[in-house]
Amino acid sequence: MPELPEVETVRRILEPIVKDETIASIKVYREKNILTGADLFVSSLIGEKFLSVSRVGKYLLFHLTNDKVIVSHLRMEGKYFERETPKEEKHDILCYVFKSGKCLVYNDVRKFGVIELYKENEIMTKSPIHKLGKEPFVMEKEELLASLLKKKKTPIKTALLDQTIIAGLGNIYVDEVCFASGLNPLENSGNVTLSDCEKIINESRRILKEAIDLGGSTIKSYHPKEGVNGEMQNELLVYNHPGVPCPHCGLPLKKITVGGRGTTYCPRCQKKKGYPFVVGVTGPIHSGKSTAAKYLENKGYTYISCDEEIHKLYEDKAVLKGVISLLGKDAVKGGKLNASYVRKKLSKDDKKNEELKAYLYPLLKKKIEKSLLDLGEDKKVVLEVPLLAGSGLEDLCSFTILVTTDFSKQKERLLSEGKDADTLLKLNEDYPLEDNKKLASIVIVNDYPEHELSEKLAKLSYLY
């Protein structure tokens, strides 16, 4: 969707085209897009002259004689084309035919754009403009933005996309502004400080001005004019760049979804307030994930084992009571978890296995989240988490490493250690490898010689 810079670029192109042109006729091809009524729209505008074109947020305002204003929102793919004749083409919505003989056509492939007609004195009372927040260029004090954000209690990205909070920013530029301001897109908007708001306003002004100077970002369907592209997409630092090294710290940029919108950010430069930088290490049994986690611990990371945290949960009487309610009284013996009974029970009942995970994982996540907050945002943490997919723990990880290995080499290693390879490897049959690959920032194939795994980890220089 065109954002403020794109709409401003369109405005600058349109104004000299329509200025002083008088409307001779209007051809409406799709009435639904004219929200104030097609018949009234046409009858009210015949004979009127275009005086100027302005912009508020993402809206175009065509000012005409007799205090009439056409308010236009391009939405996803709306475009204006200057044509020599009024011949209808595919996806045309309406056509203004000027007395000079030239035409201005509104074309919209998706048909989401809207056009409305108002009087000048109705713009700030009846049109959609009156609901808009201030643009960054005219928002004078960070206190105003802070007060609006604190009322939302949503992720900061979602709040900045809300045009009633701040007008003009869309998905592209919110990603860029959050990165420039050092704000995690998932940060609760109620947590932002006055200093954060000052950065948001200043960085929004800087980025939007640069984008306007470059004609906006030509991404997907936006083109300010036939045969013309904007150039801002060549300057974007994070938007739609997942996996690309962060321009500040080198860490691969991460893509997530916030409020249904694809969002790219740097997990290190944009940490959530109060949280440390967390590297999650996952992988099948005997893949080498513990070796990888210990390597990071030796590099200064604080080590947390999810297995150990689960065992600590089982020491809680309230948790054991919940386990009994799920698996029966035999699941606890002598005030402790009856591990052999539980393993046997779960091996025969997949439904109970999923129910136990659904009970334990939220408790585990809450426990680990508290530990992370206690450590503080200046720390680096390695979290060894065998079952990442479906646990919810991926939400706590800034970066994830999946350690996997070749089955035959794994079996060979286990046999050389005198272990029951078949039994141990059977435990890996249900490991959700493909799901974890989707969550992983990087996949390391462990060929087993420990020095080779260490060498592969050492190449991840952005982690140290």
For each residue, the residues with C-beta under 8 A, 3 or more apart:
1: 58 74 75 76 170 171
2: 6 7 10 58 74 78 170 216 222
3: 6 7 58 168 169 170 171 172 173 211 216 217
4: 7 8 55 57 58 135 167 168 169 170 173 208 211 212
5: 8 9 173 208 211 212 214 215 216 217 230 232
6: 2 3 9 10 211 216 217 222 224 230
7: 2 3 4 10 11 55 57 58 59 60 74
8: 4 5 11 12 55 212 216
9: 5 6 12 13 212 215 216 224 230
10: 2 6 7 13 14 60 74 80 224
11: 7 8 14 15 53 54 55 60
12: 8 9 15
13: 9 10 16 17 224 225
14: 10 11 17 18 53 60 80 104
15: 11 12 18 19 52 53
16: 13 19
17: 13 14 21 82 104
18: 14 15 21 50 53 62 96 104
19: 15 16 50 51 52 53
20: 49 50 51
21: 17 18 49 50 96 98 99 100 102 104
22: 47 48 49 50 98 99 100
23: 26 45 46 47 48 49 50 64 96 97 98 99
24: 46 97 98 99
25: 46 97
26: 23 41 42 45 46 94 95 96 97
27: 86 88 94 95 97
28: 31 34 38 41 42 93 94
29: 88 92 93 94 95
30: 33 93 94 111
31: 28 34 38
32: 111
33: 30 93 94 106 108 111 113 114 115
34: 28 31 37 38 41 94 114 115 116 117
35: 114 115 116
36: 40 41 116 117 118
37: 34 40 41
38: 28 31 34 41 42
39: 42 43
40: 36 37 43 44 117
41: 26 28 34 36 37 38 44 45 115 117
42: 26 28 38 39 45 46
43: 39 40 46
44: 40 41 48 68 117
45: 23 26 41 42 48 64 68 70 117
46: 23 24 25 26 42 43
47: 22 23
48: 22 23 44 45 64 65 66 68
49: 20 21 22 23 64 65
50: 18 19 20 21 22 23 53 62 63 64
51: 19 20 63 64 65
52: 15 19 63
53: 11 14 15 18 19 50 60 61 62 63
54: 11 60 61 63
55: 4 7 8 11 59 60 61
56: 59 61 129 132 135 167
57: 4 7 129 132 135 163 167 168
58: 1 2 3 4 7 73 74 163 167 168 170
59: 7 55 56 71 72 73 128 129 132
60: 7 10 11 14 53 54 55 71 72 73 74
61: 53 54 55 56 69 70 71 72 123 129
62: 18 50 53 69 70 72
63: 50 51 52 53 54 68 69 120
64: 23 45 48 49 50 51 68 69 70
65: 48 49 51 68
66: 48
67: 119 120 121
68: 44 45 48 63 64 65 117 118 119 120
69: 61 62 63 64 117 118 119 120 123 127
70: 45 61 62 64 115 116 117
71: 59 60 61 115 116 117 118 123 127 128 129
72: 59 60 61 62 78 106 113 114 115 116
73: 58 59 60 78 113 114 115 128
74: 1 2 7 10 58 60 77 78 79 108 113
75: 1 78 108 110 112 113 114
76: 1 110 112 113 221
77: 74 108 109 110 112 113 221 222
78: 2 72 73 74 75 93 106 107 108 112 113
79: 74 106 107 108 223
80: 10 14 104 105 106 107
81: 104 105 107 226
82: 17 102 103 104 105
83: 86 87 95 102 103 104 105
84: 101 102 103
85: 103
86: 27 83 95 97 103 105
87: 83
88: 27 29 92 95
89: 92 105 107
90:
91: 107 108 109 111
92: 29 88 89 95 105 106 107
93: 28 29 30 33 78 106 107 108 111 113 115
94: 26 27 28 29 30 33 34 105 106 115
95: 26 27 29 83 86 88 92 103 104 105 106
96: 18 21 23 26 103 104 105
97: 23 24 25 26 27 86 103
98: 21 22 23 24 101 102 103 104
99: 21 22 23 24
100: 21 22
101: 84 98
102: 21 82 83 84 98
103: 82 83 84 85 86 95 96 97 98
104: 14 17 18 21 80 81 82 83 95 96 98
105: 80 81 82 83 86 89 92 94 95 96
106: 33 72 78 79 80 92 93 94 95 113 115
107: 78 79 80 81 89 91 92 93
108: 33 74 75 77 78 79 91 93 111 112 113
109: 77 91 221
110: 75 76 77 113
111: 30 32 33 91 93 108
112: 75 76 77 78 108
113: 33 72 73 74 75 76 77 78 93 106 108 110
114: 33 34 35 72 73 75
115: 33 34 35 41 70 71 72 73 93 94 106
116: 34 35 36 70 71 72 127 128
117: 34 36 40 41 44 45 68 69 70 71
118: 36 68 69 71 122 123 126 127
119: 67 68 69 122 123
120: 63 67 68 69 123
121: 67 125
122: 118 119 125 126 127
123: 61 69 71 118 119 120 126 127 129 130
124: 127 129 130
125: 121 122 130
126: 118 122 123 130
127: 69 71 116 118 122 123 124 130
128: 59 71 73 116 131 132
129: 56 57 59 61 71 123 124 132
130: 123 124 125 126 127
131: 128 163 164
132: 56 57 59 128 129 163 164 167
133: 139 148 162 163 164 165 166 167
134: 138 139 144 166 167
135: 4 56 57 138 139 166 167 168
136: 139 166 168 169 200 201 204 205 208
137: 205 208
138: 134 135
139: 133 134 135 136 144 145 166 201
140: 144
141: 144 145
142: 145 146 194 197 198 200 201
143: 146 147 194 197
144: 134 139 140 141 147 148
145: 139 141 142 148 149 165 166 197 200 201
146: 142 143 149 150 192 193 194 197
147: 143 144 150 151
148: 133 144 145 151 152 165 166
149: 145 146 152 156 159 165 189 190 192 197
150: 146 147 153 189 190 192
151: 147 148
152: 148 149 158 159 162 165 189 190
153: 150 188 189 190
154: 158 159 188 189 259
155: 158 159 185 186 187 188 189 258 259
156: 149 159 160 178 183 184 185 186 187 188 189 192
157: 160 161 174 175 178 185 186 258 259 261 263
158: 152 154 155 161 162 189 258 259
159: 149 152 154 155 156 162 165 189
160: 156 157 165 166 169 174 177 178 200
161: 157 158 169 170 171 174 259 261
162: 133 152 158 159 165 166
163: 57 58 131 132 133 166 167 168
164: 131 132 133
165: 133 145 148 149 152 159 160 162
166: 133 134 135 136 139 145 148 160 162 163 169 200 204
167: 4 56 57 58 132 133 134 135 163
168: 3 4 57 58 135 136 163 173 204 208
169: 3 4 136 160 161 166 173 174 177 204 208
170: 1 2 3 4 58 161 173 174
171: 1 3 161 174 175 239 261 262 263
172: 3 175 176 217 219 236 239 240
173: 3 4 5 168 169 170 176 177 204 207 208 211 239
174: 157 160 161 169 170 171 177 178 185
175: 157 171 172 178 179 185 236 238 239 263 264 265
176: 172 173 179 180 203 207 236 237 238 239
177: 160 169 173 174 180 181 200 203 204 207
178: 156 157 160 174 175 181 183 184 185 265 270
179: 175 176 182 237 238 265 266 269 270
180: 176 177 199 203 206 207 237
181: 177 178 196 199 200 203
182: 179 199 269 270
183: 156 178 187 192 196 199 200 270
184: 156 178 187 265 270 271 272 273
185: 155 156 157 174 175 178 256 258 263 265 270
186: 155 156 157 256 258 272
187: 155 156 183 184 191 192 272 273
188: 153 154 155 156 191
189: 149 150 152 153 154 155 156 158 159 192
190: 149 150 152 153
191: 187 188 273
192: 146 149 150 156 183 187 189 196 197 200
193: 146 196 197
194: 142 143 146 197 198
195: 198 199
196: 181 183 192 193 199 200
197: 142 143 145 146 149 192 193 194 200 201
198: 142 194 195 201 202
199: 180 181 182 183 195 196 202 203
200: 136 142 145 160 166 177 181 183 192 196 197 203 204
201: 136 139 142 145 197 198 204 205
202: 198 199 205 206
203: 176 177 180 181 199 200 206 207
204: 136 166 168 169 173 177 200 201 207 208
205: 136 137 201 202 208 209
206: 180 202 203 209 210
207: 173 176 177 180 203 204 210 211
208: 4 5 136 137 168 169 173 204 205 211 212
209: 205 206 212 213
210: 206 207 213 214 232 235
211: 3 4 5 6 173 207 208 214 216 217 230 232 235
212: 4 5 8 9 208 209 215 216
213: 209 210
214: 5 210 211 230 231 232 234 235
215: 5 9 212 218 224 228 229 230 231 232
216: 2 3 5 6 8 9 211 212 222 224 230 232
217: 3 5 6 172 211 222 230 232 233 236 239
218: 215 222 223 224 229 230 231 233
219: 172 222 233 240
220:
221: 76 77 109
222: 2 6 77 216 217 218 219 230
223: 79 218 226 227 228 229 230
224: 6 9 10 13 215 216 218 228 229 230
225: 13 228
226: 81 223
227: 223
228: 215 223 224 225
229: 215 218 223 224
230: 5 6 9 211 214 215 216 217 218 222 223 224 233
231: 214 215 218 234 235
232: 5 210 211 214 215 216 217 235 236
233: 217 218 219 230 236
234: 214 231
235: 210 211 214 231 232
236: 172 175 176 217 232 233 239 240 241
237: 176 179 180 241 247
238: 175 176 179 241 246 253 264 265 266
239: 171 172 173 175 176 217 236 264
240: 172 219 236 262 264
241: 236 237 238 244 253 264
242: 252 253 254 255 264
243: 252 253 255
244: 241 252 253
245: 250 251 252 253 462
246: 238 249 250 251 252 253 266 268 269 462
247: 237
248: 266 269
249: 246 266 268 269 462
250: 245 246 461 462
251: 245 246 266 267 268 269 399 462 463
252: 242 243 244 245 246 399 441 442 462
253: 238 241 242 243 244 245 246 264 265 266
254: 242 264 265 266 267 398 399 441
255: 242 243 262 263 264
256: 185 186 263 265
257: 260 261 262 263
258: 155 157 158 185 186 261 263
259: 154 155 157 158 161
260: 257
261: 157 161 171 257 258
262: 171 240 255 257
263: 157 171 175 185 255 256 257 258
264: 175 238 239 240 241 242 253 254 255
265: 175 178 179 184 185 238 253 254 256 270
266: 179 238 246 248 249 251 253 254 269 270
267: 251 254 270 271 277 398 399
268: 246 249 251 271 277 398 399
269: 179 182 246 248 249 251 266
270: 178 179 182 183 184 185 265 266 267
271: 184 267 268 275 276 277 377 398
272: 184 186 187 275
273: 184 187 191 377
274: 373 376 377
275: 271 272 278 372 373 377 396
276: 271 302 372 375 376 377 378 379 380 381
277: 267 268 271 379 380 381 398 399
278: 275 372 380 381 382 383 396 397 398 399
279: 296 301 380 381 382 383 397 398 399 400 401 463
280: 382 383 385 388 393 394 396 397 399 400 401
281: 289 292 293 296 382 383 384 385 400 401 403
282: 289 384 385 386 387 388 400 401 402 403 436 440
283: 287 288 289 292 386 402 403 404 405 436 446
284: 287 404 405 428 431 433
285: 386 424 425 427 428 431
286: 405 410 413 414 424 425 428
287: 283 284 403 404 405 410 446
288: 283 291 292 403 405 446 448 453
289: 281 282 283 292 293 384 386 401 403
290: 293 294 384
291: 288 294 295 403 446 450 453
292: 281 283 288 289 295 296 401 403 444 446 453 457
293: 281 289 290 296 297 303 305 382 384
294: 290 291 297 298 303
295: 291 292 298 299 453 454 457
296: 279 281 292 293 299 301 303 382 457 463
297: 293 294 301 302 303 382
298: 294 295
299: 295 296 463 464
300: 380 464
301: 279 296 297 380 381 382
302: 276 297 375 379 380 381 382
303: 293 294 296 297 381 382 384
304: 308 309 368 371 381 382 383 384
305: 293 308 309 384
306: 309 310 364 368 383 384 385 386 391 393
307: 310 311 384 386
308: 304 305 311 312
309: 304 305 306 312 313 364 367 368 371
310: 306 307 313 314 360 364
311: 307 308 314 315
312: 308 309 315 316 367
313: 309 310 316 319 360 363 364 367
314: 310 311 319 320 323 336 337
315: 311 312 319 336
316: 312 313 319 320
317: 320 321 335
318: 321 322
319: 313 314 315 316 322 323 360 363
320: 314 316 317 323 324 331 332 335 336 337
321: 317 318 324 325
322: 318 319 325 326 359
323: 314 319 320 326 327 331 332 337 342 356 359
324: 320 321 327 328 329 331 332
325: 321 322
326: 322 323 331 352 355 356 359
327: 323 324 330 331 341 342 345 346 352 356
328: 324 331 345
329: 324 332
330: 327 333 338 341
331: 320 323 324 326 327 328 337 338 341 342 345
332: 320 323 324 329 335 336 337 338
333: 330 336 338 341
334:
335: 317 320 332
336: 314 315 320 332 333
337: 314 320 323 331 332 342
338: 330 331 332 333 341 342
339: 342 343
340: 343 344
341: 327 330 331 333 338 344 345
342: 323 327 331 337 338 339 345 346
343: 339 340 346 347
344: 340 341 347 348
345: 327 328 331 341 342 348 349 352
346: 327 342 343 349 352 353 356
347: 343 344
348: 344 345
349: 345 346 352 353
350: 353 354
351: 354 355
352: 326 327 345 346 349 355 356
353: 346 349 350 356 357
354: 350 351 357 358
355: 326 351 352 358 359
356: 323 326 327 346 352 353 359 360
357: 353 354 360 361 387 390 391
358: 354 355 361 362
359: 322 323 326 355 356 362 363
360: 310 313 319 356 357 363 364
361: 357 358 364 365 390 391 392 393
362: 358 359 365 366 392
363: 313 319 359 360 366 367
364: 306 309 310 313 360 361 367 368 391 393
365: 361 362 368 369 391 392 393 395 396
366: 362 363 369 370
367: 309 312 313 363 364 370 371
368: 304 306 309 364 365 371 372 383 393 396
369: 365 366 372 373 396
370: 366 367 373 374
371: 304 309 367 368 374 375
372: 275 276 278 368 369 375 381 396
373: 274 275 369 370 376
374: 370 371
375: 276 302 371 372 379 381
376: 274 276 373 379
377: 271 273 274 275 276
378: 276
379: 276 277 302 375 376
380: 276 277 278 279 300 301 302
381: 276 277 278 279 301 302 303 304 372 375
382: 278 279 280 281 293 296 297 301 302 303 304
383: 278 279 280 281 304 306 368 393 396 397
384: 281 282 289 290 293 303 304 305 306 307
385: 280 281 282 306 388 391 393 397
386: 282 283 285 289 306 307
387: 282 357 390 391 431 432
388: 280 282 385 391 393 394 397 400 402 436 439
389: 394 432 435 436 438 439
390: 357 361 387 432 435
391: 306 357 361 364 365 385 387 388 394
392: 361 362 365 395
393: 280 306 361 364 365 368 383 385 388 396 397
394: 280 388 389 391 397 400 439
395: 365 392
396: 275 278 280 365 368 369 372 383 393
397: 278 279 280 383 385 388 393 394 400
398: 254 267 268 271 277 278 279
399: 251 252 254 267 268 277 278 279 280 441 442 463
400: 279 280 281 282 388 394 397 439 440 441 442
401: 279 280 281 282 289 292 440 441 442 443 444 460
402: 282 283 388 436 437 439 440 442 443 444
403: 281 282 283 287 288 289 291 292 444 446 453
404: 283 284 287 433 443 444 445 446
405: 283 284 286 287 288 409 410 445 446 447 448
406: 409 410 445 447
407: 410 411 425
408: 411 412
409: 405 406 412 413 447 448
410: 286 287 405 406 407 413 414 421 425 448
411: 407 408 414 415 421 425
412: 408 409 415 416
413: 286 409 410 416 417 448
414: 286 410 411 417 419 420 421 424 425
415: 411 412 418 419 421
416: 412 413
417: 413 414
418: 415
419: 414 415 424
420: 414 423 424
421: 410 411 414 415 424 425
422: 425 426
423: 420 426 427
424: 285 286 414 419 420 421 427 428
425: 285 286 407 410 411 414 421 422 428 429
426: 422 423 429
427: 285 423 424 430 431
428: 284 285 286 424 425 431
429: 425 426
430: 427
431: 284 285 387 427 428 436
432: 387 389 390 435 436
433: 284 404 436 437
434: 437 438
435: 389 390 432 438 439
436: 282 283 388 389 402 431 432 433 439 440
437: 402 433 434 440 443
438: 389 434 435
439: 388 389 394 400 402 435 436
440: 282 400 401 402 436 437 443
441: 252 254 399 400 401
442: 252 399 400 401 402 460
443: 401 402 404 437 440
444: 292 401 402 403 404 453 456 457
445: 404 405 406
446: 283 287 288 291 292 403 404 405 452 453 456
447: 405 406 409 452 453
448: 288 405 409 410 413 452 453
449: 452 453
450: 291 453 454
451: 454 455
452: 446 447 448 449 455 456
453: 288 291 292 295 403 444 446 447 448 449 450 456 457
454: 295 450 451 457 458
455: 451 452 458 459
456: 444 446 452 453 459 460
457: 292 295 296 444 453 454 460
458: 454 455 461
459: 455 456
460: 401 442 456 457 463 464
461: 250 458 464
462: 245 246 249 250 251 252
463: 251 279 296 299 399 460
464: 299 300 460 461
